Amino acid sequence: MKRPEDIANEERKLSQLAAAIRTRRNALGISQEALADAASVNRTHIGEVERGKRNVSFLLLIRIADALDLKLSELLSAARL
């Protein structure tokens, strides 16, 4: 069973990633729908990722980084992960 502090730490990391994705998407001036199309995922899924409500698979994270014209390492660095 996960300890409450472990759950809080995971939620914080998802929030950091969400903020980095949203910030980059906004800087590029693209919609969630455009990002979703570029990453081959449903727009609702991207919305949940950007709100920190969805844990992202490794392969989807790579597709999102590519769609944001970033290396995965750059996206993770922007999220401070």
Secondary structure, 3 states (H helix, E strand, C coil): CCCHHHHHHHHHHHHHHHHHHHHHHHHHCCCHHHHHHHHCCCHHHHHHHHCCCCCCCHHHHHHHHHHCCCCHHHHHHHCCC
